[in-house]
Every structure is written in C-alpha cells, then in structure tokens.
C-alpha cells in the first residue's frame, strides 16, 4: 500500500435514533448541532478510494481527535498519508514522521510558518470525497435511523463491502 487517505463526514440522524435504553454517548455516537443530532464518520481509504476502516463519533468531534486511532488500524506499508486541513497538527505530523510516513496535509491558514505540501499528491484527496459520496447514495447511511452506533457501523461496513465488490 503506497498511500492512504483520511477524512470525515457528517450524517444527520433522525430524531428516533436518539435515546436507546441504557446507552451512553459513546455507544450512540450522536452529537448535537444546530437543531438536530449528527454522527461523524471518520474513514481511512487506500489510494484508489476503497474503504479500509471507520470510527464513529458524535458530530461535534474534531477530525484530529480520531486521527491517531485511525492510523493505528492500518500502518503497514504506508508511504504517505493524505489529509485535509483538519489533520494539520504538529503532534500528529510528528507521529507520522516517526513512523516514516510522509504527511501530505494542507497547512491551516492561521499557521505562522506554513509547512510545505506536495500539492500534486494532495489533489488525489478527492478520491475519499468520492467514497463518501458513494456511501451517501444509500439512504440508510445518509440518514441515520439506528439507535446504537454498532448497528449503524454494520450498515456502513455492508455498503463498503458493496463498494469493494464493484
């Protein structure tokens, strides 16, 4: 595996998805945004945009908060990691450098000393955006109806298997 792509997307949850009996915020993976419940899907894909793994959090969670967890799931034979500005953190870039992974992450606009970025490789980030577009074509993914995150994750993995089979 030469490079991996990392990103996240937000899906809206139907009102019936909240309030599972005996559940916690972690088991539901629901967050509040303006007027509704949301879930954030953090994904990591290979270079052609095929899904490798996912993590679900509440919609208000930051991208960088789950980056290390996603990276721990797939690190074998990775030469570069492509991510957007949400993953531009000195600590995360240091972690990538220690693992001999080239960070291809756009610098945030408020950086005092902007880092260099391989913009040619960065343009391939659209493949993970296309992956999110593919999974959101399925109504069960674009609108979350499941009360528990593990059930919703099952549907995400099922749709990902369909994408792998194409």
C-alpha positions as CSV (number, residue, x, y, z in Angstrom):
1,X,0.0,0.0,0.0
2,X,1.6,3.2,-1.1
3,X,-0.6,5.9,0.4
4,X,-3.8,6.2,2.5
5,X,-6.4,8.9,2.6
6,X,-8.1,10.1,5.8
7,X,-11.1,12.3,6.2
8,X,-14.5,12.5,7.9
9,X,-18.1,13.4,7.0
10,X,-21.2,14.2,9.0
11,X,-24.5,12.5,8.6
12,X,-27.8,13.6,10.1
13,X,-29.5,11.3,12.5
14,X,-33.3,11.0,12.6
15,X,-34.9,12.1,15.8
16,X,-35.9,8.4,16.5
17,X,-32.2,7.5,16.6
18,X,-31.7,9.1,20.0
19,X,-32.4,7.7,23.4
20,X,-31.6,4.0,23.3
21,X,-32.4,2.3,26.6
22,X,-29.3,2.1,28.9
23,X,-27.0,3.7,26.4
24,X,-24.2,6.3,26.8
25,X,-23.0,9.0,24.4
26,X,-20.2,6.6,23.3
27,X,-22.5,3.7,22.4
28,X,-24.9,6.0,20.5
29,X,-22.2,8.2,18.8
30,X,-24.6,11.1,18.5
31,X,-23.8,14.7,18.8
32,X,-25.8,17.9,18.8
33,X,-25.5,20.5,16.1
34,X,-27.8,23.3,15.0
35,X,-31.2,21.7,15.6
36,X,-30.5,18.1,15.1
37,X,-28.5,15.0,16.0
38,X,-25.4,14.2,13.9
39,X,-22.9,11.4,13.6
40,X,-19.4,11.9,12.2
41,X,-17.9,9.0,10.2
42,X,-14.1,9.1,10.3
43,X,-12.8,7.0,7.4
44,X,-9.5,5.8,6.1
45,X,-9.2,4.5,2.5
46,X,-6.4,3.2,0.2
47,X,-5.1,5.2,-2.8
48,X,-7.9,4.2,-5.2
49,X,-10.5,5.2,-2.6
50,X,-11.5,1.8,-1.3
51,X,-12.5,1.8,2.4
52,X,-10.2,0.3,5.0
53,X,-11.8,1.2,8.3
54,X,-14.1,3.6,10.2
55,X,-14.7,5.2,13.5
56,X,-18.0,6.8,14.6
57,X,-18.2,9.8,16.9
58,X,-20.6,12.5,17.7
59,X,-21.0,15.2,15.1
60,X,-19.2,17.8,17.1
61,X,-15.9,15.8,17.4
62,X,-12.8,17.1,15.7
63,X,-11.0,15.3,12.9
64,X,-7.6,15.3,14.6
65,X,-9.1,13.7,17.7
66,X,-9.6,10.4,15.9
67,X,-6.6,10.6,13.5
68,X,-4.2,8.6,15.7
69,X,-6.9,5.9,16.3
70,X,-7.5,5.5,12.5
71,X,-3.8,5.4,11.9
72,X,-3.3,2.6,14.4
73,X,-5.8,0.5,12.4
74,X,-3.7,0.5,9.2
75,X,0.0,1.4,9.2
76,X,1.7,-1.5,7.3
77,X,3.5,-0.5,4.1
78,X,2.2,3.1,4.1
79,X,4.4,5.6,2.4
80,X,2.2,8.7,2.6
81,X,-1.0,9.9,4.4
82,X,-3.2,12.4,2.6
83,X,-5.5,14.6,4.7
84,X,-7.2,18.0,4.7
85,X,-6.5,21.0,7.0
86,X,-8.4,19.4,9.9
87,X,-5.4,17.0,10.4
88,X,-2.8,19.7,10.4
89,X,-1.3,19.3,13.9
90,X,2.3,19.4,14.9
91,X,1.9,16.4,17.2
92,X,0.1,14.3,14.5
93,X,2.7,15.2,11.9
94,X,5.5,14.3,14.4
95,X,3.8,10.9,14.9
96,X,3.7,10.3,11.1
97,X,7.3,11.3,10.7
98,X,8.3,8.8,13.5
99,X,6.5,6.1,11.6
100,X,8.3,7.0,8.4
101,X,5.0,8.1,6.8
102,X,5.1,11.3,4.6
103,X,2.4,13.7,5.7
104,X,0.6,15.2,2.7
105,X,-1.6,17.6,4.7
106,X,-2.5,21.1,3.7
107,X,-1.4,23.7,6.2
108,X,-4.0,25.6,8.1
109,X,-4.4,29.2,7.1
110,X,-3.5,30.5,10.6
111,X,-0.1,28.8,10.8
112,X,2.7,31.3,11.5
113,X,5.2,29.2,9.5
114,X,3.2,27.2,6.9
115,X,4.6,23.8,6.0
116,X,5.3,22.7,2.5
117,X,2.8,20.2,1.0
118,X,3.0,18.0,-2.1
119,X,0.0,19.6,-3.9
120,X,0.2,17.1,-6.7
121,X,-0.4,14.2,-4.3
122,X,-2.9,16.3,-2.3
123,X,-5.2,16.6,-5.3
124,X,-5.8,12.8,-5.0
125,X,-7.8,13.6,-1.8
126,X,-10.9,13.8,-3.9
127,X,-11.0,10.0,-4.0
128,X,-12.0,9.8,-0.4
129,X,-14.6,12.6,-1.0
130,X,-15.9,10.4,-3.9
131,X,-16.1,7.5,-1.4
132,X,-18.3,9.5,0.9
133,X,-20.5,10.4,-2.0
134,X,-20.9,6.8,-2.9
135,X,-21.9,5.7,0.6
136,X,-24.3,8.6,1.0
137,X,-26.2,7.4,-2.1
138,X,-27.6,4.7,0.3
139,X,-30.4,6.3,2.3
140,X,-29.6,4.2,5.3
141,X,-26.2,5.8,5.5
142,X,-27.2,9.4,4.6
143,X,-29.9,9.4,7.3
144,X,-29.1,7.5,10.4
145,X,-32.1,5.7,11.9
146,X,-30.3,3.2,14.2
147,X,-30.2,4.0,17.9
148,X,-26.8,2.3,18.6
149,X,-23.6,3.1,16.8
150,X,-22.6,-0.6,16.3
151,X,-25.8,-1.1,14.3
152,X,-25.1,1.9,12.1
153,X,-21.5,0.8,11.7
154,X,-22.8,-2.6,10.4
155,X,-24.6,-0.8,7.6
156,X,-21.6,1.3,6.8
157,X,-19.5,-1.9,6.6
158,X,-22.1,-3.6,4.4
159,X,-22.1,-0.6,2.0
160,X,-18.3,-0.6,2.0
161,X,-18.3,-4.3,1.0
162,X,-20.6,-3.5,-1.9
163,X,-18.2,-0.8,-3.0
164,X,-15.2,-3.2,-2.8
165,X,-17.1,-5.7,-4.9
166,X,-17.8,-3.2,-7.7
